[in-house]
Amino acid sequence: MLKNHVHDDITTEQFTFLQYIYEEKEVTASEIAQNFGVGRSAITAVVNRLEQKDLVSRKRNEADRRIVHISLTDKGQIVVLETEKEIHRFINEQLTHFDKTEIDKFLAALEQLSKSMEDSTK
């Protein structure tokens, strides 16, 4: 359902990568691959598409030219912020169907699930 609220020009997967880059400010393809458990070649293909759409830019490391830093362009930042805003609007709209007690229970369960998942990776 959320996929319908992602920016028209990108896929849900691309949005997830853009959001990660937005949070980290600057990353390498290897960092994205490691974080998402995806091969570097798959990341390179996605980054190529995002670069063609002027959503990310690449910059070679001056000290080691083999390292390429990926960051969002101004357009990429706008896409992330607008998409997050639309997703939050949609979720808030859906939450109006529940009372405060139900929402509090739901959020507590999500927090418990998140903590459990974090603990299992340690």
N, CA, C and O atoms as a GROMACS GRO file, in nm:
protein
  488
    1MET      N    1   0.081  -0.120   0.000
    1MET     CA    2   0.000   0.000   0.000
    1MET      C    3   0.085   0.126   0.000
    1MET      O    4   0.056   0.223  -0.070
    2LEU      N    5   0.192   0.122   0.080
    2LEU     CA    6   0.278   0.240   0.088
    2LEU      C    7   0.344   0.270  -0.046
    2LEU      O    8   0.377   0.384  -0.076
    3LYS      N    9   0.363   0.166  -0.126
    3LYS     CA   10   0.427   0.183  -0.256
    3LYS      C   11   0.351   0.285  -0.342
    3LYS      O   12   0.410   0.354  -0.425
    4ASN      N   13   0.221   0.294  -0.322
    4ASN     CA   14   0.140   0.391  -0.396
    4ASN      C   15   0.166   0.534  -0.353
    4ASN      O   16   0.123   0.629  -0.419
    5HIS      N   17   0.237   0.552  -0.241
    5HIS     CA   18   0.262   0.686  -0.190
    5HIS      C   19   0.408   0.727  -0.206
    5HIS      O   20   0.449   0.834  -0.161
    6VAL      N   21   0.485   0.642  -0.270
    6VAL     CA   22   0.624   0.675  -0.301
    6VAL      C   23   0.623   0.761  -0.427
    6VAL      O   24   0.537   0.745  -0.514
    7HIS      N   25   0.717   0.851  -0.437
    7HIS     CA   26   0.728   0.943  -0.550
    7HIS      C   27   0.711   0.869  -0.682
    7HIS      O   28   0.762   0.758  -0.698
    8ASP      N   29   0.641   0.928  -0.777
    8ASP     CA   30   0.610   0.862  -0.905
    8ASP      C   31   0.732   0.817  -0.984
    8ASP      O   32   0.725   0.720  -1.058
    9ASP      N   33   0.843   0.888  -0.968
    9ASP     CA   34   0.960   0.865  -1.052
    9ASP      C   35   1.054   0.756  -0.999
    9ASP      O   36   1.152   0.723  -1.065
   10ILE      N   37   1.024   0.700  -0.881
   10ILE     CA   38   1.115   0.601  -0.822
   10ILE      C   39   1.038   0.481  -0.770
   10ILE      O   40   0.917   0.487  -0.746
   11THR      N   41   1.111   0.370  -0.753
   11THR     CA   42   1.052   0.249  -0.696
   11THR      C   43   1.066   0.254  -0.544
   11THR      O   44   1.138   0.338  -0.489
   12THR      N   45   0.997   0.163  -0.478
   12THR     CA   46   1.008   0.154  -0.332
   12THR      C   47   1.151   0.122  -0.291
   12THR      O   48   1.202   0.178  -0.193
   13GLU      N   49   1.217   0.032  -0.365
   13GLU     CA   50   1.356  -0.003  -0.336
   13GLU      C   51   1.446   0.120  -0.350
   13GLU      O   52   1.531   0.145  -0.264
   14GLN      N   53   1.428   0.196  -0.457
   14GLN     CA   54   1.508   0.316  -0.478
   14GLN      C   55   1.484   0.416  -0.364
   14GLN      O   56   1.578   0.480  -0.316
   15PHE      N   57   1.358   0.430  -0.322
   15PHE     CA   58   1.329   0.522  -0.212
   15PHE      C   59   1.401   0.478  -0.085
   15PHE      O   60   1.455   0.562  -0.012
   16THR      N   61   1.402   0.348  -0.059
   16THR     CA   62   1.470   0.298   0.061
   16THR      C   63   1.619   0.333   0.057
   16THR      O   64   1.676   0.374   0.159
   17PHE      N   65   1.682   0.318  -0.059
   17PHE     CA   66   1.824   0.354  -0.072
   17PHE      C   67   1.842   0.505  -0.056
   17PHE      O   68   1.935   0.549   0.012
   18LEU      N   69   1.755   0.584  -0.118
   18LEU     CA   70   1.764   0.730  -0.106
   18LEU      C   71   1.750   0.772   0.040
   18LEU      O   72   1.821   0.860   0.088
   19GLN      N   73   1.657   0.710   0.109
   19GLN     CA   74   1.634   0.742   0.250
   19GLN      C   75   1.759   0.710   0.333
   19GLN      O   76   1.797   0.787   0.421
   20TYR      N   77   1.822   0.596   0.305
   20TYR     CA   78   1.945   0.558   0.375
   20TYR      C   79   2.055   0.660   0.348
   20TYR      O   80   2.124   0.704   0.441
   21ILE      N   81   2.072   0.698   0.223
   21ILE     CA   82   2.175   0.796   0.189
   21ILE      C   83   2.143   0.929   0.256
   21ILE      O   84   2.234   0.997   0.305
   22TYR      N   85   2.018   0.967   0.259
   22TYR     CA   86   1.976   1.092   0.324
   22TYR      C   87   2.019   1.092   0.471
   22TYR      O   88   2.072   1.191   0.520
   23GLU      N   89   1.994   0.980   0.540
   23GLU     CA   90   2.028   0.971   0.682
   23GLU      C   91   2.178   0.971   0.705
   23GLU      O   92   2.226   1.031   0.802
   24GLU      N   93   2.253   0.905   0.617
   24GLU     CA   94   2.398   0.892   0.635
   24GLU      C   95   2.476   1.009   0.576
   24GLU      O   96   2.594   1.026   0.607
   25LYS      N   97   2.414   1.088   0.491
   25LYS     CA   98   2.474   1.203   0.421
   25LYS      C   99   2.563   1.162   0.303
   25LYS      O  100   2.548   1.215   0.194
   26GLU      N  101   2.654   1.068   0.325
   26GLU     CA  102   2.746   1.024   0.219
   26GLU      C  103   2.782   0.879   0.246
   26GLU      O  104   2.820   0.844   0.358
   27VAL      N  105   2.772   0.794   0.143
   27VAL     CA  106   2.799   0.651   0.159
   27VAL      C  107   2.874   0.599   0.037
   27VAL      O  108   2.888   0.669  -0.064
   28THR      N  109   2.921   0.477   0.048
   28THR     CA  110   2.979   0.408  -0.068
   28THR      C  111   2.882   0.297  -0.108
   28THR      O  112   2.794   0.260  -0.031
   29ALA      N  113   2.899   0.245  -0.229
   29ALA     CA  114   2.815   0.134  -0.275
   29ALA      C  115   2.832   0.014  -0.183
   29ALA      O  116   2.736  -0.058  -0.156
   30SER      N  117   2.954  -0.008  -0.136
   30SER     CA  118   2.980  -0.120  -0.045
   30SER      C  119   2.901  -0.106   0.085
   30SER      O  120   2.849  -0.204   0.138
   31GLU      N  121   2.893   0.015   0.137
   31GLU     CA  122   2.817   0.038   0.260
   31GLU      C  123   2.668   0.010   0.239
   31GLU      O  124   2.603  -0.050   0.324
   32ILE      N  125   2.616   0.054   0.125
   32ILE     CA  126   2.474   0.027   0.095
   32ILE      C  127   2.453  -0.124   0.083
   32ILE      O  128   2.360  -0.179   0.140
   33ALA      N  129   2.541  -0.190   0.007
   33ALA     CA  130   2.529  -0.335  -0.014
   33ALA      C  131   2.532  -0.410   0.119
   33ALA      O  132   2.451  -0.500   0.143
   34GLN      N  133   2.625  -0.372   0.205
   34GLN     CA  134   2.638  -0.439   0.334
   34GLN      C  135   2.515  -0.412   0.421
   34GLN      O  136   2.464  -0.504   0.486
   35ASN      N  137   2.467  -0.290   0.423
   35ASN     CA  138   2.353  -0.253   0.507
   35ASN      C  139   2.226  -0.325   0.464
   35ASN      O  140   2.145  -0.363   0.549
   36PHE      N  141   2.208  -0.344   0.333
   36PHE     CA  142   2.084  -0.404   0.283
   36PHE      C  143   2.100  -0.550   0.244
   36PHE      O  144   2.003  -0.614   0.201
   37GLY      N  145   2.220  -0.605   0.258
   37GLY     CA  146   2.242  -0.745   0.225
   37GLY      C  147   2.223  -0.774   0.077
   37GLY      O  148   2.167  -0.877   0.039
   38VAL      N  149   2.270  -0.682  -0.006
   38VAL     CA  150   2.254  -0.693  -0.152
   38VAL      C  151   2.393  -0.688  -0.214
   38VAL      O  152   2.485  -0.629  -0.156
   39GLY      N  153   2.410  -0.748  -0.330
   39GLY     CA  154   2.539  -0.746  -0.398
   39GLY      C  155   2.574  -0.608  -0.451
   39GLY      O  156   2.485  -0.530  -0.484
   40ARG      N  157   2.703  -0.580  -0.458
   40ARG     CA  158   2.749  -0.449  -0.506
   40ARG      C  159   2.702  -0.420  -0.648
   40ARG      O  160   2.672  -0.306  -0.681
   41SER      N  161   2.696  -0.524  -0.732
   41SER     CA  162   2.654  -0.500  -0.871
   41SER      C  163   2.509  -0.453  -0.876
   41SER      O  164   2.474  -0.369  -0.959
   42ALA      N  165   2.425  -0.508  -0.788
   42ALA     CA  166   2.285  -0.464  -0.783
   42ALA      C  167   2.277  -0.319  -0.737
   42ALA      O  168   2.196  -0.242  -0.788
   43ILE      N  169   2.360  -0.283  -0.642
   43ILE     CA  170   2.362  -0.145  -0.591
   43ILE      C  171   2.409  -0.051  -0.701
   43ILE      O  172   2.352   0.056  -0.721
   44THR      N  173   2.512  -0.091  -0.772
   44THR     CA  174   2.565  -0.009  -0.880
   44THR      C  175   2.456   0.019  -0.983
   44THR      O  176   2.445   0.132  -1.033
   45ALA      N  177   2.377  -0.082  -1.016
   45ALA     CA  178   2.269  -0.064  -1.114
   45ALA      C  179   2.165   0.036  -1.064
   45ALA      O  180   2.119   0.122  -1.139
   46VAL      N  181   2.128   0.024  -0.937
   46VAL     CA  182   2.029   0.117  -0.879
   46VAL      C  183   2.086   0.258  -0.874
   46VAL      O  184   2.018   0.354  -0.910
   47VAL      N  185   2.212   0.271  -0.831
   47VAL     CA  186   2.275   0.403  -0.822
   47VAL      C  187   2.286   0.466  -0.961
   47VAL      O  188   2.267   0.587  -0.976
   48ASN      N  189   2.316   0.385  -1.062
   48ASN     CA  190   2.320   0.438  -1.200
   48ASN      C  191   2.186   0.500  -1.238
   48ASN      O  192   2.182   0.609  -1.295
   49ARG      N  193   2.076   0.429  -1.207
   49ARG     CA  194   1.943   0.481  -1.240
   49ARG      C  195   1.912   0.608  -1.161
   49ARG      O  196   1.856   0.703  -1.215
   50LEU      N  197   1.950   0.609  -1.034
   50LEU     CA  198   1.926   0.727  -0.951
   50LEU      C  199   2.009   0.846  -0.998
   50LEU      O  200   1.964   0.961  -0.992
   51GLU      N  201   2.129   0.818  -1.044
   51GLU     CA  202   2.215   0.925  -1.096
   51GLU      C  203   2.157   0.980  -1.226
   51GLU      O  204   2.160   1.101  -1.248
   52GLN      N  205   2.104   0.894  -1.312
   52GLN     CA  206   2.041   0.939  -1.437
   52GLN      C  207   1.920   1.028  -1.410
   52GLN      O  208   1.889   1.116  -1.489
   53LYS      N  209   1.854   1.004  -1.297
   53LYS     CA  210   1.737   1.086  -1.260
   53LYS      C  211   1.778   1.209  -1.181
   53LYS      O  212   1.693   1.284  -1.134
   54ASP      N  213   1.909   1.231  -1.167
   54ASP     CA  214   1.965   1.345  -1.093
   54ASP      C  215   1.923   1.346  -0.946
   54ASP      O  216   1.897   1.451  -0.888
   55LEU      N  217   1.916   1.226  -0.886
   55LEU     CA  218   1.879   1.215  -0.746
   55LEU      C  219   2.000   1.192  -0.656
   55LEU      O  220   1.997   1.224  -0.537
   56VAL      N  221   2.106   1.135  -0.714
   56VAL     CA  222   2.231   1.115  -0.640
   56VAL      C  223   2.348   1.162  -0.725
   56VAL      O  224   2.338   1.174  -0.848
   57SER      N  225   2.458   1.190  -0.657
   57SER     CA  226   2.581   1.222  -0.729
   57SER      C  227   2.693   1.136  -0.672
   57SER      O  228   2.688   1.090  -0.558
   58ARG      N  229   2.793   1.116  -0.756
   58ARG     CA  230   2.910   1.037  -0.716
   58ARG      C  231   3.031   1.129  -0.714
   58ARG      O  232   3.045   1.219  -0.796
   59LYS      N  233   3.119   1.103  -0.616
   59LYS     CA  234   3.242   1.181  -0.607
   59LYS      C  235   3.354   1.087  -0.565
   59LYS      O  236   3.342   1.017  -0.465
   60ARG      N  237   3.462   1.087  -0.642
   60ARG     CA  238   3.578   1.001  -0.610
   60ARG      C  239   3.652   1.058  -0.490
   60ARG      O  240   3.665   1.179  -0.474
   61ASN      N  241   3.701   0.967  -0.408
   61ASN     CA  242   3.782   1.004  -0.293
   61ASN      C  243   3.918   1.051  -0.345
   61ASN      O  244   3.980   0.984  -0.427
   62GLU      N  245   3.962   1.166  -0.298
   62GLU     CA  246   4.089   1.222  -0.345
   62GLU      C  247   4.208   1.135  -0.306
   62GLU      O  248   4.304   1.121  -0.383
   63ALA      N  249   4.203   1.076  -0.187
   63ALA     CA  250   4.316   0.996  -0.139
   63ALA      C  251   4.321   0.858  -0.205
   63ALA      O  252   4.429   0.803  -0.228
   64ASP      N  253   4.204   0.802  -0.234
   64ASP     CA  254   4.197   0.669  -0.295
   64ASP      C  255   4.090   0.673  -0.403
   64ASP      O  256   3.971   0.662  -0.373
   65ARG      N  257   4.130   0.687  -0.526
   65ARG     CA  258   4.037   0.707  -0.638
   65ARG      C  259   3.945   0.586  -0.662
   65ARG      O  260   3.845   0.598  -0.733
   66ARG      N  261   3.977   0.472  -0.602
   66ARG     CA  262   3.890   0.355  -0.616
   66ARG      C  263   3.761   0.371  -0.536
   66ARG      O  264   3.660   0.307  -0.566
   67ILE      N  265   3.765   0.456  -0.434
   67ILE     CA  266   3.648   0.477  -0.348
   67ILE      C  267   3.561   0.588  -0.406
   67ILE      O  268   3.609   0.697  -0.437
   68VAL      N  269   3.433   0.557  -0.422
   68VAL     CA  270   3.338   0.655  -0.476
   68VAL      C  271   3.231   0.682  -0.369
   68VAL      O  272   3.164   0.591  -0.320
   69HIS      N  273   3.218   0.810  -0.335
   69HIS     CA  274   3.119   0.851  -0.236
   69HIS      C  275   2.990   0.890  -0.308
   69HIS      O  276   2.992   0.958  -0.410
   70ILE      N  277   2.879   0.844  -0.253
   70ILE     CA  278   2.747   0.871  -0.310
   70ILE      C  279   2.672   0.960  -0.213
   70ILE      O  280   2.666   0.933  -0.093
   71SER      N  281   2.614   1.067  -0.265
   71SER     CA  282   2.533   1.156  -0.182
   71SER      C  283   2.411   1.201  -0.263
   71SER      O  284   2.407   1.188  -0.385
   72LEU      N  285   2.314   1.255  -0.192
   72LEU     CA  286   2.194   1.303  -0.260
   72LEU      C  287   2.218   1.439  -0.323
   72LEU      O  288   2.293   1.521  -0.269
   73THR      N  289   2.156   1.461  -0.435
   73THR     CA  290   2.153   1.594  -0.494
   73THR      C  291   2.042   1.671  -0.422
   73THR      O  292   1.968   1.615  -0.341
   74ASP      N  293   2.030   1.799  -0.452
   74ASP     CA  294   1.920   1.878  -0.395
   74ASP      C  295   1.786   1.815  -0.435
   74ASP      O  296   1.694   1.807  -0.353
   75LYS      N  297   1.775   1.773  -0.560
   75LYS     CA  298   1.653   1.709  -0.608
   75LYS      C  299   1.625   1.580  -0.531
   75LYS      O  300   1.510   1.552  -0.496
   76GLY      N  301   1.729   1.502  -0.503
   76GLY     CA  302   1.714   1.378  -0.427
   76GLY      C  303   1.665   1.404  -0.286
   76GLY      O  304   1.580   1.330  -0.235
   77GLN      N  305   1.717   1.508  -0.223
   77GLN     CA  306   1.672   1.544  -0.088
   77GLN      C  307   1.525   1.582  -0.089
   77GLN      O  308   1.450   1.544   0.001
   78ILE      N  309   1.484   1.658  -0.189
   78ILE     CA  310   1.344   1.699  -0.200
   78ILE      C  311   1.254   1.577  -0.218
   78ILE      O  312   1.148   1.568  -0.156
   79VAL      N  313   1.296   1.484  -0.303
   79VAL     CA  314   1.217   1.362  -0.326
   79VAL      C  315   1.200   1.284  -0.196
   79VAL      O  316   1.090   1.238  -0.166
   80VAL      N  317   1.308   1.268  -0.119
   80VAL     CA  318   1.300   1.196   0.008
   80VAL      C  319   1.203   1.266   0.103
   80VAL      O  320   1.114   1.203   0.159
   81LEU      N  321   1.220   1.396   0.120
   81LEU     CA  322   1.137   1.470   0.215
   81LEU      C  323   0.990   1.470   0.175
   81LEU      O  324   0.903   1.452   0.259
   82GLU      N  325   0.963   1.491   0.046
   82GLU     CA  326   0.825   1.491  -0.001
   82GLU      C  327   0.761   1.353   0.012
   82GLU      O  328   0.644   1.341   0.049
   83THR      N  329   0.838   1.248  -0.018
   83THR     CA  330   0.785   1.113  -0.008
   83THR      C  331   0.758   1.076   0.136
   83THR      O  332   0.654   1.018   0.167
   84GLU      N  333   0.851   1.108   0.227
   84GLU     CA  334   0.829   1.081   0.368
   84GLU      C  335   0.705   1.154   0.418
   84GLU      O  336   0.626   1.099   0.494
   85LYS      N  337   0.690   1.277   0.376
   85LYS     CA  338   0.574   1.357   0.416
   85LYS      C  339   0.444   1.291   0.369
   85LYS      O  340   0.347   1.285   0.444
   86GLU      N  341   0.442   1.242   0.246
   86GLU     CA  342   0.323   1.177   0.192
   86GLU      C  343   0.295   1.045   0.265
   86GLU      O  344   0.179   1.014   0.294
   87ILE      N  345   0.398   0.968   0.295
   87ILE     CA  346   0.380   0.843   0.368
   87ILE      C  347   0.326   0.870   0.508
   87ILE      O  348   0.236   0.801   0.554
   88HIS      N  349   0.383   0.971   0.577
   88HIS     CA  350   0.335   1.006   0.711
   88HIS      C  351   0.189   1.053   0.706
   88HIS      O  352   0.110   1.019   0.794
   89ARG      N  353   0.155   1.129   0.605
   89ARG     CA  354   0.017   1.176   0.589
   89ARG      C  355  -0.076   1.056   0.575
   89ARG      O  356  -0.181   1.050   0.639
   90PHE      N  357  -0.037   0.961   0.491
   90PHE     CA  358  -0.119   0.842   0.468
   90PHE      C  359  -0.136   0.761   0.596
   90PHE      O  360  -0.247   0.720   0.629
   91ILE      N  361  -0.026   0.739   0.668
   91ILE     CA  362  -0.033   0.661   0.792
   91ILE      C  363  -0.119   0.733   0.895
   91ILE      O  364  -0.203   0.671   0.960
   92ASN      N  365  -0.099   0.863   0.910
   92ASN     CA  366  -0.181   0.940   1.005
   92ASN      C  367  -0.329   0.932   0.970
   92ASN      O  368  -0.414   0.922   1.057
   93GLU      N  369  -0.357   0.937   0.842
   93GLU     CA  370  -0.495   0.926   0.795
   93GLU      C  371  -0.555   0.790   0.836
   93GLU      O  372  -0.670   0.782   0.877
   94GLN      N  373  -0.474   0.685   0.823
   94GLN     CA  374  -0.522   0.552   0.860
   94GLN      C  375  -0.539   0.538   1.011
   94GLN      O  376  -0.627   0.466   1.057
   95LEU      N  377  -0.454   0.607   1.088
   95LEU     CA  378  -0.460   0.596   1.234
   95LEU      C  379  -0.584   0.663   1.292
   95LEU      O  380  -0.620   0.636   1.406
   96THR      N  381  -0.650   0.749   1.216
   96THR     CA  382  -0.771   0.816   1.267
   96THR      C  383  -0.883   0.715   1.290
   96THR      O  384  -0.983   0.748   1.355
   97HIS      N  385  -0.870   0.595   1.238
   97HIS     CA  386  -0.972   0.492   1.255
   97HIS      C  387  -0.958   0.418   1.389
   97HIS      O  388  -1.039   0.331   1.421
   98PHE      N  389  -0.856   0.453   1.465
   98PHE     CA  390  -0.830   0.385   1.593
   98PHE      C  391  -0.835   0.488   1.707
   98PHE      O  392  -0.806   0.606   1.687
   99ASP      N  393  -0.872   0.440   1.827
   99ASP     CA  394  -0.867   0.532   1.941
   99ASP      C  395  -0.726   0.532   2.000
   99ASP      O  396  -0.643   0.449   1.963
  100LYS      N  397  -0.701   0.625   2.092
  100LYS     CA  398  -0.568   0.644   2.147
  100LYS      C  399  -0.514   0.517   2.215
  100LYS      O  400  -0.396   0.485   2.201
  101THR      N  401  -0.597   0.446   2.286
  101THR     CA  402  -0.554   0.324   2.355
  101THR      C  403  -0.506   0.219   2.256
  101THR      O  404  -0.404   0.154   2.279
  102GLU      N  405  -0.578   0.203   2.147
  102GLU     CA  406  -0.538   0.105   2.045
  102GLU      C  407  -0.405   0.146   1.980
  102GLU      O  408  -0.320   0.061   1.955
  103ILE      N  409  -0.389   0.275   1.954
  103ILE     CA  410  -0.264   0.324   1.894
  103ILE      C  411  -0.148   0.303   1.990
  103ILE      O  412  -0.040   0.260   1.948
  104ASP      N  413  -0.168   0.334   2.118
  104ASP     CA  414  -0.063   0.315   2.218
  104ASP      C  415  -0.021   0.168   2.227
  104ASP      O  416   0.098   0.137   2.235
  105LYS      N  417  -0.119   0.077   2.226
  105LYS     CA  418  -0.089  -0.067   2.231
  105LYS      C  419  -0.011  -0.110   2.107
  105LYS      O  420   0.085  -0.187   2.116
  106PHE      N  421  -0.054  -0.060   1.992
  106PHE     CA  422   0.012  -0.093   1.866
  106PHE      C  423   0.158  -0.045   1.867
  106PHE      O  424   0.248  -0.119   1.830
  107LEU      N  425   0.180   0.080   1.910
  107LEU     CA  426   0.316   0.134   1.915
  107LEU      C  427   0.402   0.057   2.016
  107LEU      O  428   0.520   0.033   1.991
  108ALA      N  429   0.345   0.021   2.129
  108ALA     CA  430   0.420  -0.057   2.229
  108ALA      C  431   0.460  -0.193   2.171
  108ALA      O  432   0.572  -0.239   2.193
  109ALA      N  433   0.369  -0.256   2.097
  109ALA     CA  434   0.401  -0.384   2.035
  109ALA      C  435   0.511  -0.368   1.930
  109ALA      O  436   0.600  -0.453   1.920
  110LEU      N  437   0.505  -0.261   1.852
  110LEU     CA  438   0.609  -0.236   1.751
  110LEU      C  439   0.745  -0.213   1.817
  110LEU      O  440   0.846  -0.265   1.770
  111GLU      N  441   0.747  -0.137   1.925
  111GLU     CA  442   0.872  -0.112   1.997
  111GLU      C  443   0.929  -0.243   2.053
  111GLU      O  444   1.049  -0.266   2.048
  112GLN      N  445   0.840  -0.328   2.106
  112GLN     CA  446   0.882  -0.457   2.160
  112GLN      C  447   0.939  -0.545   2.048
  112GLN      O  448   1.042  -0.610   2.067
  113LEU      N  449   0.873  -0.546   1.933
  113LEU     CA  450   0.922  -0.623   1.818
  113LEU      C  451   1.058  -0.570   1.773
  113LEU      O  452   1.149  -0.649   1.746
  114SER      N  453   1.072  -0.439   1.765
  114SER     CA  454   1.198  -0.378   1.724
  114SER      C  455   1.311  -0.416   1.819
  114SER      O  456   1.420  -0.452   1.775
  115LYS      N  457   1.285  -0.407   1.949
  115LYS     CA  458   1.387  -0.441   2.048
  115LYS      C  459   1.425  -0.589   2.035
  115LYS      O  460   1.542  -0.624   2.042
  116SER      N  461   1.325  -0.674   2.018
  116SER     CA  462   1.350  -0.818   2.003
  116SER      C  463   1.437  -0.846   1.881
  116SER      O  464   1.529  -0.928   1.887
  117MET      N  465   1.409  -0.777   1.771
  117MET     CA  466   1.486  -0.796   1.649
  117MET      C  467   1.629  -0.747   1.666
  117MET      O  468   1.723  -0.811   1.618
  118GLU      N  469   1.646  -0.633   1.734
  118GLU     CA  470   1.780  -0.581   1.761
  118GLU      C  471   1.860  -0.678   1.848
  118GLU      O  472   1.977  -0.704   1.822
  119ASP      N  473   1.794  -0.729   1.951
  119ASP     CA  474   1.861  -0.822   2.043
  119ASP      C  475   1.904  -0.950   1.973
  119ASP      O  476   2.007  -1.007   2.007
  120SER      N  477   1.825  -0.996   1.877
  120SER     CA  478   1.857  -1.121   1.808
  120SER      C  479   1.975  -1.107   1.712
  120SER      O  480   2.033  -1.207   1.670
  121THR      N  481   2.010  -0.984   1.676
  121THR     CA  482   2.124  -0.963   1.585
  121THR      C  483   2.253  -0.940   1.661
  121THR      O  484   2.359  -0.928   1.600
  122LYS      N  485   2.246  -0.934   1.792
  122LYS     CA  486   2.368  -0.909   1.872
  122LYS      C  487   2.439  -1.036   1.906
  122LYS      O  488   2.543  -1.033   1.973
   0.00000   0.00000   0.00000
